[in-house]
Amino acid sequence: MILLRAKDIDFEVTYVNLQEKPDWFLEISPHGKVPVLKVDDEVLFESNAIAEFLDEMVEPRLHPENPIKRARNRAWTDYTPTWSSAFGKVNYAKTKEDLDAALEALPVVLAKLEGALEAERGNDGPFFNGEKLCLVDAAFAPSLQRFAMIENIVHSGTLDSFPKVKAWSDALLAEDAIINSVAEDFGDAFNAALKRRETYCGTLIETAAAAE
Ligand SMILES: N[C@@H](CCC(=O)N[C@@H](CS)C(=O)NCC(=O)O)C(=O)O
């Protein structure tokens, strides 16, 4: 959705209830996961593959022209499963102990990105490749967007030790294409999912809101 927004592509979105996946969705999504992109009669799946397809089809190109740079960008988008899994463990920890352990593990993945931002950029950002939003930004933003919501609840300050990631996250979260990549009720839906999944963060939502 971020790339569709960033490239100003016309599209229709259908949200899928992942608790009760409809048959039509299971028929087109090989792993039963979102997102899938339907282009005429063709169906594409996997966010990074979809992003590369959109980038090849619709100007302006957001992936670097330089093949070395492009391969290195792609290598970083390949890191997103590890990254998302580390953040997912925070979101969906069931107990305080699990949450603390997940927060303590986050610096491992954050340090990798801090290093990548330091080594890859050679500029002041604000995005991964500089001034223009790119596919690496689009790949990493969703976890940072959700972590910002978790931080409203737990105030761990984890990003403070990673100033480059923190500045990157701030820039991503202020970007229209990223803000508008989620449904209008995203905040409420995310909190409802924390509660429905009986997470530890879910039990803290009301207390955190009252303290604001
Ligand atoms: N590698 C996939 C991961 C997609 C993914 O994990 N999607 C989650 C939602 S964010 C999902 O559909 N989960 C439903 C399920 O696993 O049943 C991608 O990047 O597209």
The ligand as an SDF file (V2000), in Angstrom:
LIG
                    3D

 20 19  0  0  0  0  0  0  0  0999 V2000
    6.4680  -12.1510    3.8800 N   0  0  0  0  0  0  0  0  0  0  0  0
    5.1020  -11.7150    3.7940 C   0  0  0  0  0  0  0  0  0  0  0  0
    4.5320  -11.6230    5.1820 C   0  0  0  0  0  0  0  0  0  0  0  0
    3.1130  -11.1720    5.1780 C   0  0  0  0  0  0  0  0  0  0  0  0
    2.4580  -11.3860    6.5190 C   0  0  0  0  0  0  0  0  0  0  0  0
    3.0300  -11.9620    7.4500 O   0  0  0  0  0  0  0  0  0  0  0  0
    1.2230  -10.9300    6.6170 N   0  0  0  0  0  0  0  0  0  0  0  0
    0.4760  -11.0830    7.8390 C   0  0  0  0  0  0  0  0  0  0  0  0
   -0.1850   -9.7930    8.2350 C   0  0  0  0  0  0  0  0  0  0  0  0
    0.9660   -8.5010    8.4570 S   0  0  0  0  0  0  0  0  0  0  0  0
   -0.6380  -12.0950    7.5900 C   0  0  0  0  0  0  0  0  0  0  0  0
   -1.2610  -12.0910    6.5510 O   0  0  0  0  0  0  0  0  0  0  0  0
   -0.8850  -12.9550    8.5640 N   0  0  0  0  0  0  0  0  0  0  0  0
   -1.9710  -13.8710    8.4980 C   0  0  0  0  0  0  0  0  0  0  0  0
   -1.5560  -15.2780    8.7670 C   0  0  0  0  0  0  0  0  0  0  0  0
   -0.3310  -15.5510    8.8260 O   0  0  0  0  0  0  0  0  0  0  0  0
   -2.4470  -16.1180    8.9180 O   0  0  0  0  0  0  0  0  0  0  0  0
    5.0210  -10.3610    3.0590 C   0  0  0  0  0  0  0  0  0  0  0  0
    5.9300   -9.5470    3.2800 O   0  0  0  0  0  0  0  0  0  0  0  0
    4.0960  -10.1310    2.2890 O   0  0  0  0  0  0  0  0  0  0  0  0
  1  2  1  0
  2  3  1  0
  2 18  1  0
  3  4  1  0
  4  5  1  0
  5  6  2  0
  5  7  1  0
  7  8  1  0
  8  9  1  0
  8 11  1  0
  9 10  1  0
 11 12  2  0
 11 13  1  0
 13 14  1  0
 14 15  1  0
 15 16  2  0
 15 17  1  0
 18 19  2  0
 18 20  1  0
M  END
$$$$
